[in-house]
Amino acid sequence: MELNEDDKDSLTLAVYAERAYLDYAISVVKGRALPDVSDGQKPVQRRILFSMSEMGLRADAKPVKSARVVGDVLGKFHPHGDQSAYDALVRLAQSFSLRYPLIDGQGNFGSRDGDGAAAMRYTEARLTKIASLLLSEIDEGTVDFAPNYDGSFQEPKLLPARLPFVLLNGASGIAVGMATEIPSHNLREVASAAIALMKSPKMSTSELLEIMPGPDYPGGGQIISSAAEIAQIYETGRGSVKVRARWSVEELARGQWQIIVNELPPSTSSQRVLQEIEEITNPKVKVGKKTLTPEQNNLKSTILNVLDGVRDESSKDAAVRLVFEPKS
């Protein structure tokens, strides 16, 4: 596209596309996809928490229907789809998603096995006690406010977090050209590290890791990455933390025993483990093959030679309880 001398305000298509895409990318980053490091919340999460605080739904209040909360959030601060807002509310209440849930959910809020939450008209919600660390100083001039989407209400640009929730509950999000995946951490360790850093702002990463040695995931699990690998991740902001399940040996009568798995790595469910074991012990012929591969046969025989059975005994009292019965 060429510019005419008489049309000085025109832009080439390339320049316009570049500017428009940059504006779109910034809008996605700031307005939807990534949490703010100051309070660890995405815009929809921040609006849900603020709206519930304004409704008086603190930890000692009577919970109300989630549909009422979603309606208040959509009408005042977040004019988007009701299901996306409810999904965000549900995640804030899931103890297997957040290390420190910010919403106390009453009713079916899903499970780590992938079961969805009940409809918003059936569930109820209120804030948890720890949410006060984000909201208790909201009316003390600690943060700036801005008009909502139609100028009829004021909403906080950030929540006055008294602890770094971006570390406590971690963060994940995919924006345009960037993404983040921050694991959750232990509250006591984060608080101690924050105090130490305020006293000695020039502390090295290795010194901080002596106080806060690594992530602390909601569903548990045992980190098996070495201290050097973890230090490298914190230094560079890149890398993978290796986590495995926690298990114990349970003694039975007459000298029998079984293995109990009571903690699983993040994003892993009991049903998924059972499904993978089923796929190994009853493999299917791969596309383009007439018989099972040697690797499939070896895996199948290995598992069947050592295991007599696997069952899921998870319940309300035991969030994860996978029982592995060895061959006698």
Number of C-alpha atoms within 10 A of each C-alpha: 8 8 11 9 8 7 8 8 8 13 13 10 11 10 9 12 12 11 12 11 12 13 12 13 16 13 14 15 21 15 14 16 20 22 23 20 14 15 19 24 22 22 19 23 20 21 24 24 26 21 20 21 19 12 14 15 21 21 19 11 12 11 18 18 16 22 18 14 24 24 16 18 24 18 12 18 25 19 14 12 10 15 12 12 21 22 15 15 24 25 20 24 23 22 19 19 21 20 23 24 22 26 27 22 25 16 14 16 22 16 15 20 12 12 10 13 18 13 14 23 11 13 19 21 27 28 24 19 15 13 20 19 17 23 18 14 15 19 9 8 9 13 14 13 15 12 13 15 14 10 11 9 12 15 19 17 15 24 26 22 21 15 17 19 23 21 21 25 27 24 21 15 15 14 16 14 7 11 12 16 14 16 21 22 23 19 19 12 20 21 17 13 20 18 12 15 15 10 10 10 10 9 13 11 13 16 14 19 16 11 16 21 18 23 19 22 24 23 22 19 20 16 19 12 15 11 14 9 15 21 18 15 15 14 12 8 12 13 11 11 15 14 16 15 16 15 17 10 12 11 11 9 6 6 6 11 16 17 17 19 19 20 23 24 18 18 12 15 18 21 15 14 15 15 12 12 15 13 13 19 17 12 16 12 12 11 7 6 8 8 12 13 13 9 9 19 15 13 14 18 13 13 15 15 11 13 14 12 12 17 13 16 13 14 9 6 7 11 16 21 20 23 20 19 17 17 12 8
